[in-house]
Amino acid sequence: MAPPATSFASSLSDARPVSFWLDDPARPAPLPALSGDERCDLAVVGGGYSGLWTALLAKERDPGRDVVLIEGREIGWAASGRNGGFCAASLTHGLANGLSRWPDEIRTLEALGERNLDAIERAVATYAIDCDFRRTGAIDVATEPHHVAEIEEAYEVAGRLGLDGSQLLDQDAMRAEVNSPTFLGGLWDRRGTAMVNPAGLVWGLKRACLDLGVRIHENTRALDLAPSGTGMAVRTPRGRVFAAEVALGTNVFPSLVRRVRPYIVPVYDYALMTEPLSARQLDDIGWRGGQGLGDVANQFHYFRMTADHRILWGGYDAIYPYGGRLSAGLDHRRETYLKLAEHFFRCFPQLEGVRFSHAWGGAIDTCSRFSAFFGTAHGGRVAYAAGYTGLGVGATRFGAEVMLDLLSGRPTERTELEMVRGKPLPFPPEPFAWAGIGITKWSLARADAQGGRRNLWLRAMDRIGLGFDS
């Protein structure tokens, strides 16, 4: 039985309004902002995972390549430093989404995703990145009877495709892994996800880039992008970066290539972090394997255990701001925090009395196909990747490879993919985007309450390729 509503507010009373991962005394100091003009072979815009992987891989491919990276604030301050730390192999936001959109190349996409995660694991070891990388896998958890049928079907589909590595868990087996009275079963992908400290990963990538000779300027906002001779110029408040080529890893922030902007909308996501659990509390819930968990509802929660035995609990609410306008005022939302706390204690009533140490939120980028899209501009001198929809911790490395492939102008296995060559459907202008997203959210909540049955609106969205399922 969950605690009374008054205790939800009490559990949050001491929560710091900042990402737990970034609230770390080991946080590196920012590097100096750009002052004056610089010239380089490759300019990278954006200091999250996308930009850092691009800079790192560019130097690995050609150590002599001169690379400059600029970041509008501090490295990792946005989504890369505040996410749940699920580093997934999937490049398509899950097998079901990938299979529905690219059935002819799904096996290739799955294989590329596994190779990408393997490469991240090697990079963490090679560059001695301190990010608590643990390849525990992740479990899709059934919390309603119709979810059990859904995970059984997903298991069978993976088997038919020859994708092994998953284990179907009945109620007893699921609760033996993690004990909650709400859990009815699970599907454990044992190798397809690593759990990481996301800020540790982004700071480690920053250090690795510097060690390889990448020049990084923080607190340097890119204002615009324009041709300059045979190359490009990125204008900032105190200087310009002249480069033969440019890679854009700006994700949720307005793209310097304007025609990309209609493909992306921001959605605000929120998370809580508990205080460290006691030995008795750990015994009550089990969770000795450290797997990442997520329920399979449309409005889902994601949750995981940290190295110091805290539980991160996030998701469910997804807030779209009218007009897609980013606002620091939406980074915190008390009604969402209270809702998340209520759902946490419903899932783990045996943890009554646990308090939350941190509560935070922020915008992530999403596109209509829920996985990244790619492209070039300015005659192939500029490449971009965006639209990761919350699953970018791992997939951004693949996106970096794609951007570098596209800039090279040489076809590769990656650039020949339909996923890479195609684009998602753009979002409509306002007020249609606001109305459509609102109707979709209402419909998804209704489907959750009605045994997963999708109404006419959701079925229509499925047919036109806007099949919202999360």
Secondary structure, DSSP 8 states (H G I E B T S, - for coil): ----HHHHHHHTTT-BSS-TTT--TT---------S-EEEEEEEE--SHHHHHHHHHHHHH-TT--EEEE-SSSTT-SGGGTS--EEES-SSSSHHHHHHH-GGGHHHHHHHHHHHHHHHHHHHHHTT--S--B---EEEEE-SHHHHHHHHHHHHHHHHTT---EEEE-HHHHHHHB--TT--EEEEESSSEEE--HHHHHHHHHHHHHHTT-EEESS----EEEEETTEEEEEETTEEEEEEEEEE--TTS--SSGGGGGG-EEEEEEEEEE----HHHHHHHB-TT--EEEE-SSS-EEEEE-TTS-EEEEES--B--GGG---GGGS--HHHHHHHHHHHHHH-GGGTT--EEEEEEEEEEE-TTSS-EEEEETTTTEEEEE--TT-HHHHHHHHHHHHHHHHHT---TTTTSHHHH--------TTHHHHHHHHHHHHHHHHHHTTT---HHHHHHHHTT-----
